[in-house]
């Protein structure tokens, strides 16, 4: 069992590893034997909105983006996911077995893949895992709603600053390297590339961020400064 867990959890931070150990602590052997470790290449669409839920995916390494095409057929990245995240559990709990969004591997990703029937049989009979999963789903939905509300009121540099704080918190590292291009930052904030460039320059000039070539660097001290700067603005939203 320990060997299997070590293989599954390879590369996870200690807190994420502890979360998964707690999540799977009551999982029976038949469930663990159904788990496959699968790698998805960058830019792979592995879930299409409206497709049947045949497998459940647990993100263990990499970044996944949720994309919506419904508004004027314009691609809109409305949510980004970092380890650990389960895709398909909400559909099971709602008993609506079609995926509600399109998911794309933004980076090379490593996932645990479990057949829906096995995951459903386990999760609905494991009160500990079920409670943890419901808490995770509710937290994600609340964060998404809050982000959309805050973005309505923040403009320019403040909106980019809010996004960078979110990215830093999701990576869970003391120093964060933001690998997103200016176009990708534009897609995630709804700001034009020109505004993104101006905002990056302002944040750098005010020492809220560092730079390494075209990449943005965020230290823990800079993260704390951005949080302090945003606090009175976000509290008004």
C-alpha positions, 0 to 999 in steps of 0.5 A: 500500500505504501509503495502504491501511495508513493507512486501516486503521490510522487512530486506532491508537496507535503500538505497535498500528500497529507490531504490525499492520504486522508482522502484515501485512508479508507479506500478498499483494495478493489478501488485502489487497484482500479486507479491508473496513473496517466500523463496528459501532454500540454494543450490536450483537451481531455474532457469535453463539455457535454461528454459522458462521464466515463472516468474520474480524473484527479490532478496530481501534477501540472495545471488544468484550465476550464474553458467556455465557448458558449458566449459568441463562440469566444474561448474564455478561460474562467477557472484554473486548477492546480493539484490536488483537484478531482474532475467528475465528482460534482457530476456524480454527486448531482447524478448528472453524468455529463461533464459541465465544462471543457478541460484542457491541460495547460502544462504537461499533467499527471493524473489518477484516472478511475472508472466512474462506476468504481469511483461512484461506488467508493465515494458514496460509501466513504463518509470521510472522502465524501465530506472532503470532496463536498468541501472541496467542491463548495470551496471551488464554487465559492472562490469562482463566484468571489473572483467574478464579483471582485473582477467586476470592480477591479481595473487594470493593475489591481485586477492583474495584482489580484490574479497574481496573488491567486496564482501564488497561493495555488502554487504553494511555493515560497517563490512563484514563477508565473509562466503565463504569456501576456496573451494568457494573462489577458485571457484570464483577466479580461484586460487587453494585452496593452493594459497587461504590459502597462500593469506589469511595468507598474507592479515591477516599478513598485517592487510588487513583482520581479522579472526573469526575462519575460517571466514574472517572479513573486517572492513571499514578501512580494505576495504579502505586499500585494495582499496588503495592497489589495485588502482594502480594495477587495473588502469593498467588493 
